[in-house]
Amino acid sequence: MSAQLPLDGIRVIDASRVLAGPFATMLLADLGADVIKIEPPDGDETRTWGPPWWGDPAERRSAYFASVNRNKRSVVLDLRTDGGRVALHRLIETADLLVHNYRPATVGRLGLETDALRARHPHLVVASVGGFPGRDADRPAYDLLAQAVSGLMSVTGAADGPPTKVGVALLDLLAGLECALGALAALVGRGRVGSVEVSLVEVGVASLANVLGNHLASGVEPRRHGNAHPNIVPYQAFAAADGELVVAVGNDRQFVALLAVLGLDDGDGRLSSNPRRLERRDEVIGLLTDAIARRGRGELLAALAAADVPAGPVNRVSEALAMLEREGRWTQEVDGVHTAPNPIRVDGARLPARLPPPRLGEHTAAVLAALEEPGSG
């Protein structure tokens, strides 16, 4: 990769907190943007979401905070005060993009209204992440609430069990991705586009994708399938003799190969197509469950790989990490803090971790002093 990163020269004012906004701005920072994280005097609340911690707990760099705040500089400003807002506008004069995830009522108190910012700083792009869209925009929302009201929980979990949330704050992360994508599009279209906004709930409903599509096409209420798939059979987890694995058959050729590996036969062709297998889901799963249970997981996965059947072990987090580190350390380390690398590769190279997750207000003096230098804007 060339020494210059794709977003070199772009400055982002990150007035967001917790997860969705900070994740969006970290993606931009990884791509080379100069991201200045504006924190209130008490800091982003996720700084206290520990243990575990990186370093001294008094520095308030929780593992949670560190996971979405690398490659940023921290500036403490109290936007509830005139002085804090004056300093913010000085910074905005030097910036291309401002990102926040405050509710409309809070935005008004802090002076972050999009129209007012754009009127004062016509060059600025404003990107915001909310919880609820429209008339409910002032309702507080965290990922769990968004997973519930969006319908995601209703289709997650065992078929005979309760609705279940996804194991990570998935909608915060998806909203962050959408926010970053929208912000990049607005920067490309600057002069034609001045602001973008997304909400967790709207992202959640849209991200139901094929599940929502099935409902729109049929009117049938989607249900939970556990680790199975509503449209594909077999596409789920199974128990081998010594561990769990998944088999993800996406076409009929792969199903024929799966049967061959398991020593099974579909002589009359009743299972030859996915629509037929969907009609006979219980029969197919029963047949495969018995055959897979008699095999060792490692041996069976090797045979499936040789037959080009998509399959893999159900790894624990430590096992997934070890899988990626077979050719060397996968995580990145700066200042003793380890984080996952950005999965985007540019010109074949991994994006660098340039700055560690900052200590609270670590860069306040330097950033504000630079505003006094000639030519700083």
Summary of the structure (lengths in Angstrom):
residues: 377
radius of gyration: 24.7
end to end distance: 31.4
largest distance: 82.3
contacts: 1147
relative contact order: 0.13
helix: 40%
strand: 16%
